[in-house]
Amino acid sequence: MKKIIPLISILMMAALSHAQTISNTLKLSRSEAIQVGLKNRFDLKANQYHVSIAESRIRQARNNWFPELSGEGRIKYSPQLQNSVIPGGVLPGFEQGGLLPLTVKNESVFSLNLSQPVFNANLINDSKLAKNQLAQQREKNRAAEIDIMLDISRAYLDAGLRRLQKRVAADIAQRNREYEKIAEGMFRNGSLIENQYLRTKLDRENADQLQKQAEQNYELSLMHLCYQLNLPDNTSLQLTDSLGLATQDQLYEQMAGERTELRQLELLQQENKLNLKKSRQTALPSVFLGANYSRQFLSADFNYGKGRWWSPFSYLTLNLHVPISTHFKNKAVLAEYQQKISQNELLQQQKKADINYEVQQARATLANAVLNLKNAADSYGLSKTIFRNQQQQFRLGAFDYSNLLDTEKSVSTTERNYIQSAYELILAQIQLQKATNHFNTNP
């Protein structure tokens, strides 16, 4: 009884440990993996700051229309009074002209200035450019998300491929262990020479080594997937999507909206045209409304408490600024933006041709992948039938091991081809999905 209690405790601890391992396993489909990656990636979070900065620049451009209010103070002290010329007969007792000190030692002015733009073409164009920069940044973020979604999809598919390769390697190792057992029995019965028995043993050891390598490759692929999802390396992942689900259901015959590459070029073209317009309108006059509220103090001392020496000194202005030399200075700038507009038009045409070729190539690749998968599936079924027949003949001693080994190689090759074909089919679907702009943040 005393021995049973520790044994029960050990079994309970093992069960709890196994249950905890299962609960800590993260099960993900490819769509779920993409959503986790988009949520966890630090670079995507950092890109959102670019959007916030662009939005801040829009507010900055709008704030430039607010009135400019400033305070100003000026104190002028003259120890020696300046003389003023007084014509004769102007003042009583001064029949002849002369010099008289009519100024004061302390001349102080304190004022509030208000400047309100009424019309300024540069401020109008700056607001439009800020909105364009925001649209460009959002489109760049969208392009970055699509690239990351593609990287995650490829990492997920690669992990799925490595998982199947590990399973195939395990099957091959199991078959080679069975061959070794059959060969050992035949060798002991004297129906098989020692060299052929040793060959089956060597093939089993090689198959075991290949199985270990396949397991290592699978673990490395999961580590790479964790990196793409920005998860800890020790995260236990379980892939719920299988390469065996490869189908040709989604052909994406029509484009889903505009590709982000073209949209970015269009926004860049809008920016070039806005800059061209801004350069041309720089020569337009600007109108500002000004207001000044001032109080002037004139006295021989600094006793500002004497109200009798204070007097109002305020005014309103309407300012008109007319550039003259700008017409000549901006000729080179106008030529630069005109060249950028022409350049961008050519880039848009080339990008359209690139996208058209990418779509055609993706569709052709998908069609070839579907055909290759069908042929690989047929070959795989045929090779398994041949192998089962020859394995039975080998058990009965009616078939040479070398011929069985050749068949084993054919089965292994067809298994790998079938898995690779399924992988390439799903990868071709992803490429077509991206080419036709069906790759969005809601896969």
Secondary structure, DSSP 4 states (H G I P E B T S, - for coil): -TTHHHHHHHHHHHHHHHHHHHHT-EEE-HHHHHHHHHHH-HHHHHHHHHHHHHHHHHHHHHHTTS-EEEEEEEEEE-SSPPEEEE-TTSSTT--S-EEEE-S-SEEEEEEEEEEEEEE-HHHHHHHHHHHHHHHHHHHHHHHHHHHHHHHHHHHHHHHHHHHHHHHHHHHHHHHHHHHHHHHHHHHHHTSS-HHHHHHHHHHHHHHHHHHHHHHHHHHHHHHHHHHHHT--TT--EEE---GGG--S-----S--S--HHHHHHHHHHHHHHHHHHHHHHTTS-EEEEEEEEEEEEEESS--TT-GGGEEE--EEEEEEE--STHHHHTHHHHHHHHHHHHHHHHHHHHHHHHHHHHHHHHHHHHHHHHHHHHHHHHHHHHHHHHHHHHHHHHHTT-S-HHHHHHHHHHHHHHHHHHHHHHHHHHHHHHHHHHHTT---S--
